[in-house]
Amino acid sequence: MCEPLSVGVHACRRANIGPETNVLVMGAGPIGLVTLLAARAFGAPRIVIVDVDDYRLSVAKDLGADEIVKVSTNLQVSYTYISIFSHYTVES
């Protein structure tokens, strides 16, 4: 488990994770889960993790993820979402 840990710590250092940094982790595999732990150790106040697998997301929640998001591999869901929200614009 040293290699996933080194990847997680390296990612947190590169991203300058600290007490004011919210974190989104894409994937709840071994590297994503250890990155979650590293981000928490670096002081991140809010960590959200995304994956397609319910079991991995439950492990992430048990390890301290503030929010978990299950995504779909079904492209039809994505296209439907895009078509529903495509008429909204972002204003600054």
Sequence and secondary structure as in RCSB ss.txt:
>XXXX:A:sequence
MCEPLSVGVHACRRANIGPETNVLVMGAGPIGLVTLLAARAFGAPRIVIVDVDDYRLSVAKDLGADEIVKVSTNL
QVSYTYISIFSHYTVES
>XXXX:A:secstr
 HHHHHHHHHHHHHTT  TT EEEEE  SHHHHHHHHHHHHTT SEEEEEES HHHHHHHHHTT SEEEE  S H
HHHHHHHHHHTT     
